[in-house]
Every structure is written in C-alpha cells, then in structure tokens.
Amino acid sequence: MHFTSIKWINNNPYSIDFNDIYFYENDGLKETEHVFINHNQLSERFGKLRQKTFTIIETGFGTGLNFFCVALRWLALAPVNANLRYVSIERYPLDPDDISRIMQSYPQFTEISAEFLQQYANLKPNLNIFNIAENRIQIALWAGDILDVMPKIDDEADAWFLDGFAPAKNPEMWSSDVFEHVARLSKKDTTFATYTSAGNVRRGLQASGFKVQKVAGFGKKREMLCGIYTGKLK
C-alpha cells in the first residue's frame, strides 16, 4: 500500500494533495470534540447505550484523531459488553510515522494509537478490519476513493462524521452521489456533524432527507452544520 506523505508547517500537519491543513496545533482535539463528539451527542449516547453495537461512519480518516478521541470516550463511557464499529474511508492514507508523530502531542492516546498503528502498518487497498481494545472496538478502514467505496458499504450508521477537506478543495467528497449513500446508510434519528457550513452541503443533506441545523463553529469557523435523518426529502 502506498502511504501519503504530508508537509509540516509550524508543526501543523498539511496535505500536499489538497493544499489544506488537517488541523492547527493544539486545536485539533478541541475541534474534534466540539464538532463531532458534542454535536452527535456521543458522550450522552454512549453512557445510556442499550444496543449491542454502535456504528459511526466517517468520510475521511485523515490523521486518525477523530477515531482516537471517540475510542477513548467509548472505553470510558460505553457498557463493557457493547461494541463500537467505526467505518472510515481514506483515499490518501497517511504514513504510519506521520500519524505516530502527530500522536506524540496527545499522550492520552499512546496506548490505543500504538495498538492501531501495529495493524495499520499492513494497510492494503479496499477494506481493512482492525480489532482494538480486546475487541471492544472494530475499525473498518476503507483505503480508496469515496465514490468507489460508498456503494460497497452496507453498515447502518448511528452517527456520521462528514470530515473531508473543504468542499471547494475536495468537491467529490461532498457530491450528491455521496449524500445519497449517506442517506441510504442512515436510519431514523441517525445524526451527523460536519465542520463546514457550505450552502451546497446543507442543501445536499436536506435533499437527501436530513433535518439540518446551522450552529456555532469551532475557532475561526463561525458556523458548522449538524442534524438528524428524518427520511423526509426536501
């Protein structure tokens, strides 16, 4: 498997392919918590969980920071007999050494990132299944283009992390084809959150059956989107 190299600018990880930053130093974890954890109400849902498996689907694995944050929250709050299934798509998987370097800034993830990276080093194209934390967490990591991968996914999401690079720089991640699959893989009350507030994203999700809210964003991003699947087409 070919891994993608990144640039480091003032200790911030930067995508060469998309000319965009993954996150700013010291802000990445806070942004994940604000956008994806809080606006999918994951802490509350994990703590009150009654179902056997909780499924999150993510468009854009990137540095893995979202996953590590969720994994730690799951292990702390979810029932020990429940399983987290984390499905993620990444066309340009980062080099394991770069992920390791990023995780050095987050010592709370040392144990779980080490267990993940041991398996991730053998990443292959298409579907990869990694079991972590004594099988309490399973990550299904798809290495490939989102338009090729989405039709192959049959998991039903409880929550969505829509986390591609900015729509202007990576439009295929935010296309109507993608939104149709997001709807296909959702059920009543499936939630979503995304850092962007772009109008085409809002309209695309509404047209696919989501009730969409515009709320306060993180840091310099004034607004973001979140919402719930109702199945009612706009």
C-alpha positions in Angstrom: 0.0 0.0 0.0 1.3 3.4 -0.9 1.2 5.8 2.0 0.8 9.6 1.5 3.5 12.0 2.8 2.5 15.3 4.4 4.2 18.6 5.0 4.8 20.1 8.4 4.3 23.9 8.6 4.9 25.3 12.1 4.4 21.8 13.5 0.9 21.6 11.8 0.2 18.7 9.5 -0.6 19.9 6.0 -1.9 18.0 3.0 0.2 18.2 -0.2 -2.7 16.7 -2.3 -5.3 19.2 -1.2 -3.2 22.2 -0.2 -5.0 22.3 3.1 -4.3 21.8 6.7 -5.5 18.8 8.7 -5.8 20.8 11.9 -3.9 23.5 13.8 -1.5 22.5 16.6 -3.3 22.3 20.0 -6.7 22.8 18.3 -7.2 19.5 16.6 -8.6 17.6 19.6 -10.7 20.5 20.7 -12.2 20.8 17.2 -13.0 17.1 17.1 -14.7 17.3 20.5 -16.7 20.4 19.5 -17.8 19.3 16.1 -18.1 15.5 16.1 -18.4 14.4 19.7 -20.6 17.2 21.1 -22.8 17.6 18.0 -23.5 13.9 17.7 -24.2 13.8 21.4 -21.8 10.9 21.7 -20.9 11.1 25.4 -24.6 11.0 26.4 -25.4 8.3 23.9 -22.5 6.1 24.9 -23.4 6.4 28.6 -27.1 5.5 28.0 -26.4 2.8 25.4 -28.9 -0.1 25.2 -27.9 -1.6 21.9 -25.2 -4.1 21.3 -23.3 -2.2 18.6 -22.9 1.5 17.9 -21.8 2.4 14.4 -20.0 5.6 13.3 -19.2 6.2 9.6 -16.6 8.8 8.7 -15.8 10.3 5.3 -12.1 11.0 5.6 -9.9 9.2 8.2 -7.0 11.6 7.9 -4.7 11.7 10.9 -7.0 9.4 12.9 -7.6 12.0 15.6 -11.4 11.7 15.4 -11.1 7.9 15.8 -8.7 8.0 18.8 -10.9 10.6 20.5 -14.0 8.5 20.0 -12.3 5.3 21.0 -11.1 6.7 24.3 -14.6 8.1 25.0 -16.2 4.8 24.2 -13.9 2.8 26.5 -14.7 5.3 29.3 -18.4 5.5 28.9 -20.0 2.6 27.0 -21.1 -0.7 28.6 -18.2 -3.2 28.5 -20.4 -5.7 26.6 -21.1 -3.3 23.8 -19.0 -2.9 20.6 -18.1 0.2 18.7 -17.9 -0.2 14.9 -16.0 2.7 13.3 -16.2 2.7 9.5 -13.9 5.2 7.7 -12.8 6.0 4.2 -9.4 7.4 3.2 -8.1 7.8 -0.4 -4.7 9.1 0.7 -3.7 7.1 3.9 -1.0 8.9 5.9 2.3 7.3 6.5 2.3 5.5 9.9 5.3 7.6 11.0 3.4 10.8 10.4 0.4 9.5 12.5 2.8 8.5 15.2 4.4 11.9 15.2 1.0 13.6 15.4 0.0 11.4 18.4 3.1 12.4 20.3 1.2 15.6 21.1 -1.6 13.5 22.6 -0.2 11.2 25.3 -3.7 10.2 26.3 -3.9 8.2 23.0 -0.5 6.5 23.4 -1.8 3.0 24.1 -4.6 2.9 21.7 -2.7 4.5 18.9 0.2 2.1 19.3 -2.3 -0.9 19.0 -3.9 0.7 15.9 -0.6 1.5 14.2 0.7 -2.0 14.6 -2.1 -3.2 12.4 -2.3 -0.1 10.2 1.3 -0.6 9.0 0.0 -3.5 7.0 -2.8 -1.5 5.3 -4.0 -2.8 1.9 -6.3 -1.3 -0.7 -10.0 -1.6 -0.1 -11.4 -3.0 3.2 -9.2 -3.4 6.3 -10.6 -4.7 9.6 -8.7 -3.9 12.8 -9.8 -5.1 16.2 -8.7 -3.0 19.2 -9.1 -2.9 23.0 -9.8 -6.6 23.4 -12.4 -6.5 20.6 -14.5 -3.7 22.2 -13.7 -1.6 19.1 -13.6 -2.6 15.5 -12.4 -0.3 12.8 -13.3 -0.9 9.2 -10.9 1.3 7.2 -11.5 1.5 3.5 -8.5 2.6 1.5 -9.8 4.0 -1.7 -11.8 6.7 -3.5 -15.1 7.6 -1.8 -17.1 7.2 -5.0 -15.8 3.7 -5.4 -16.1 2.7 -1.7 -19.5 4.1 -0.7 -21.6 1.7 -2.9 -19.7 -1.2 -1.2 -20.6 -0.2 2.4 -23.7 -1.8 4.0 -23.3 -0.7 7.6 -26.2 1.3 9.1 -24.9 4.4 10.8 -25.9 5.7 14.2 -23.8 8.8 13.6 -21.8 10.4 10.7 -18.6 12.3 10.8 -18.5 14.2 7.5 -14.9 15.2 7.5 -13.4 15.6 4.1 -11.2 18.6 3.2 -13.0 21.9 2.4 -15.7 21.4 -0.3 -14.0 24.0 -2.5 -10.8 21.9 -2.5 -12.2 18.4 -2.5 -15.7 18.6 -4.1 -16.2 14.9 -4.8 -16.3 14.2 -1.0 -19.4 16.5 -0.9 -21.2 15.4 -4.0 -24.9 14.5 -4.4 -23.7 10.9 -5.0 -22.1 10.8 -1.6 -25.1 12.3 0.1 -27.4 9.7 -1.5 -25.3 7.0 0.1 -25.2 8.8 3.4 -29.0 8.7 3.4 -29.0 5.0 2.2 -26.9 4.1 5.2 -28.9 6.0 7.7 -32.0 5.2 9.8 -34.5 7.3 11.7 -32.6 9.5 14.1 -29.1 8.9 12.7 -27.2 12.0 13.4 -24.5 13.8 11.5 -22.0 16.6 12.1 -19.5 18.5 9.9 -17.2 21.4 10.4 -18.4 23.1 7.2 -21.4 25.3 6.7 -21.2 25.4 2.9 -24.5 26.0 1.3 -24.1 23.1 -1.2 -23.5 20.7 1.7 -26.5 22.0 3.6 -28.8 21.7 0.6 -27.4 18.3 -0.4 -28.1 16.9 3.0 -31.6 18.4 3.1 -32.4 17.0 -0.3 -31.3 13.6 1.0 -33.6 13.5 3.9 -31.7 15.2 6.7 -33.0 17.9 9.0 -30.0 20.3 9.1 -29.1 22.9 11.7 -26.5 25.7 11.4 -24.8 26.2 14.7 -21.7 27.9 16.1 -18.4 26.5 14.6 -15.1 26.0 16.2 -12.4 28.6 16.5 -12.3 30.8 13.4 -15.0 28.9 11.7 -18.1 30.9 12.6 -20.7 28.2 11.7 -20.9 24.5 11.2 -23.7 22.0 10.3 -25.3 19.2 12.3 -28.6 17.4 12.2 -30.6 14.2 12.1 -32.0 11.9 9.4 -35.8 12.1 9.1 -36.1 10.5 5.6 -38.3 13.4 4.6 -36.9 14.7 1.3 -36.8 18.4 0.8 
